[in-house]
Amino acid sequence: MKACVNYLHQVTKIMDKINETTIAEHEADKTQAVADQFHIVINTVTDTLSDRITDLNQQVRQLAPRAVPNGKERTYILIVEEVNEDEQLEDQQEDQMTIRIR
């Protein structure tokens, strides 16, 4: 629920900023229709937020490789297999098993 409140707060801040900017634009130039000024402000805000999202996505992509040490970027697969060979089973107790890790 806390995430919903934070989201609502952020959206409210954005909408308030759009409203303030539209009113300021209209006060500065009363010859232009409010709807036109609103669309200009919305386009500017949308472009700014889109650029910010793109920047954040690039930062996340750059952070991901840092989780792997330099020179160790290869992909590793851990294979764990249970060895069930007849001769090994004869030597072991029933509650034991051999595991081979490659």
trRosetta pair geometry for C-beta under 8 A, 3 or more apart (Angstrom, degrees):
i j d omega theta_ij theta_ji phi_ij phi_ji
1 4 5.5 -50 -160 30 44 115
1 5 6.7 42 147 -17 70 102
2 5 5.7 -54 -153 36 38 111
2 6 6.4 37 151 -18 68 105
3 6 5.7 -54 -147 39 33 111
3 7 6.2 36 153 -21 66 106
4 7 5.7 -53 -146 36 30 112
4 8 6.3 32 154 -20 64 106
5 8 5.6 -52 -147 37 30 113
5 9 6.4 34 152 -22 63 105
6 9 5.6 -53 -149 34 31 114
6 10 6.5 30 154 -17 65 104
7 10 5.9 -56 -150 36 31 109
7 11 6.3 27 154 -15 66 108
8 11 5.9 -56 -145 39 30 109
8 12 6.2 33 155 -22 64 108
9 12 5.7 -55 -148 36 28 114
9 13 6.5 30 154 -20 63 104
10 13 5.7 -52 -150 33 32 112
10 14 6.6 31 152 -17 64 104
11 14 5.7 -54 -150 36 34 111
11 15 6.2 29 155 -16 67 108
12 15 5.8 -56 -143 40 30 108
12 16 6.1 32 156 -21 65 107
13 16 5.8 -54 -146 36 28 112
13 17 6.4 29 155 -20 63 106
14 17 5.8 -56 -151 35 30 111
14 18 6.5 31 151 -19 65 104
14 45 6.9 119 -170 -176 98 134
14 49 7.7 28 -131 -77 134 138
15 18 5.6 -50 -147 35 35 113
15 19 6.3 36 153 -19 65 105
16 19 5.7 -55 -148 37 32 112
16 20 6.2 31 155 -18 66 106
17 20 5.8 -53 -144 38 30 111
17 21 6.2 28 157 -17 64 109
17 45 7.3 139 103 -111 111 130
18 21 5.9 -59 -146 39 27 109
18 22 6.2 28 156 -20 64 109
18 38 7.8 59 167 -150 102 77
18 41 5.7 129 -153 135 76 121
18 42 6.6 44 -145 -85 128 66
18 45 5.7 -45 -90 -38 100 162
19 22 5.8 -55 -145 36 28 110
19 23 6.4 26 157 -16 64 107
20 23 5.9 -58 -149 38 29 109
20 24 6.2 26 155 -17 65 109
21 24 5.7 -55 -145 39 31 111
21 25 6.2 33 155 -20 66 106
21 41 4.9 149 107 -137 119 131
21 45 7.8 165 45 -57 155 114
22 25 5.7 -53 -146 36 30 111
22 26 6.3 28 155 -18 64 107
22 34 6.9 67 170 -167 108 85
22 37 5.6 125 -148 121 76 105
22 38 5.0 26 -125 -95 133 70
22 41 5.0 -109 -73 10 81 161
23 26 5.7 -57 -147 38 30 110
23 27 6.3 31 154 -19 65 106
24 27 5.7 -52 -145 36 31 111
24 28 6.4 29 155 -18 64 108
25 28 5.8 -59 -150 38 30 110
25 29 6.6 -32 170 36 66 98
25 32 7.9 -55 148 75 99 128
25 37 4.4 169 111 -165 129 126
25 40 7.3 -179 -168 76 165 123
25 41 6.4 -145 -6 -59 150 116
26 29 7.1 -85 -137 66 24 62
26 30 6.5 58 173 -100 67 60
26 32 7.6 -126 -114 77 62 88
26 34 5.3 9 -99 -105 135 84
26 37 5.5 -174 -67 59 79 167
27 30 7.3 5 -137 -63 21 90
29 32 5.1 28 124 15 112 108
29 37 7.5 164 72 -88 105 127
32 36 5.4 -105 172 77 101 127
32 37 5.6 112 113 -53 118 99
33 36 4.5 92 66 4 90 103
33 37 7.0 -161 94 -3 48 85
34 37 5.6 -58 -149 41 35 111
34 38 6.1 42 151 -26 68 105
35 38 5.5 -51 -147 33 31 116
35 39 6.6 31 155 -18 63 103
36 39 5.9 -53 -150 34 32 109
36 40 6.6 33 151 -19 64 105
37 40 5.6 -53 -150 35 34 113
37 41 6.3 33 153 -17 67 106
38 41 5.8 -57 -149 38 30 109
38 42 6.2 31 154 -20 66 107
39 42 5.6 -50 -141 37 32 112
39 43 6.3 34 157 -20 64 105
40 43 5.9 -55 -150 36 28 110
40 44 6.5 28 152 -18 63 107
41 44 5.7 -56 -149 37 32 112
41 45 6.2 28 155 -16 67 107
42 45 5.8 -56 -144 40 30 108
42 46 6.0 30 157 -20 65 110
43 46 5.7 -54 -142 38 28 112
43 47 6.3 28 158 -18 63 107
44 47 5.9 -56 -148 37 27 109
44 48 6.3 27 154 -18 63 108
45 48 5.7 -56 -147 37 31 112
45 49 6.2 25 157 -14 66 108
46 49 6.0 -57 -144 41 28 106
46 50 6.1 30 156 -21 64 110
47 50 5.7 -55 -144 37 29 113
47 51 6.4 30 156 -19 64 105
48 51 5.9 -55 -151 35 29 110
48 52 6.4 28 151 -19 63 107
49 52 5.5 -53 -147 36 35 114
49 53 6.3 37 154 -20 66 103
50 53 5.7 -51 -147 35 31 111
50 54 6.4 33 152 -19 63 105
51 54 5.6 -54 -149 36 32 113
51 55 6.4 34 152 -19 65 105
52 55 5.7 -53 -149 36 32 112
52 56 6.4 30 154 -17 65 106
53 56 5.8 -55 -147 38 31 110
53 57 6.3 34 154 -21 65 105
54 57 5.7 -54 -148 35 30 112
54 58 6.5 30 154 -18 63 105
55 58 5.8 -56 -151 36 31 110
55 59 6.5 32 152 -20 65 105
56 59 5.5 -52 -148 35 35 113
56 60 6.5 36 152 -20 65 102
57 60 5.7 -52 -150 34 33 112
57 61 6.5 33 152 -18 65 104
58 61 5.6 -52 -148 36 34 112
58 62 6.4 32 153 -18 65 106
59 62 5.7 -57 -149 38 32 110
59 63 6.4 33 153 -22 65 106
60 63 5.7 -55 -148 34 33 112
60 64 6.8 46 153 -35 63 97
61 64 6.0 -40 -154 12 33 117
62 65 7.2 -55 -168 29 37 100
62 66 7.7 41 143 -24 61 107
63 66 5.6 -55 -165 22 48 120
63 67 7.9 58 148 -32 69 89
64 67 6.4 -43 -174 6 43 112
65 68 6.2 -62 -168 42 56 98
65 73 7.1 -6 -151 -114 102 113
68 72 5.5 -144 171 93 93 93
68 73 5.5 110 116 -102 140 57
69 72 4.5 46 69 25 88 128
70 73 7.9 -12 -146 -38 33 97
78 101 7.1 -23 -165 -157 87 101
79 101 7.1 149 81 -152 60 51
79 102 4.9 -13 65 54 113 97
80 99 6.0 -7 -168 -172 94 112
80 100 7.8 156 -153 77 47 46
80 101 5.6 -15 -102 -100 73 80
81 99 7.2 153 76 -154 38 63
81 100 5.5 -21 64 60 90 92
81 102 7.7 11 10 0 109 106
82 97 5.5 -22 -150 166 106 132
82 98 7.2 117 -163 75 58 57
82 99 6.1 -38 -101 -100 56 70
83 88 6.1 9 124 68 112 164
83 97 7.5 155 52 174 67 81
83 98 4.2 -37 52 89 115 110
83 99 7.1 -169 2 -93 88 18
83 100 5.4 75 -47 -16 114 110
84 88 7.8 -151 -154 67 18 115
84 89 6.7 28 -160 -58 60 120
84 97 7.8 -25 -81 -147 75 104
85 88 4.5 74 68 13 94 107
85 89 6.8 -168 86 -13 45 88
86 89 5.8 -59 -148 34 30 112
86 90 6.7 33 156 -24 64 102
87 90 5.9 -48 -154 25 34 113
87 91 7.1 24 154 -11 62 106
88 91 6.0 -62 -155 39 38 107
88 92 6.2 21 155 -11 71 115
88 98 5.8 -52 164 -2 144 143
89 92 5.9 -66 -139 43 32 103
92 96 4.6 -125 -177 80 115 113
92 97 7.3 108 146 -93 159 28
92 98 7.1 -138 -63 -36 154 94
93 96 5.0 81 59 7 83 107
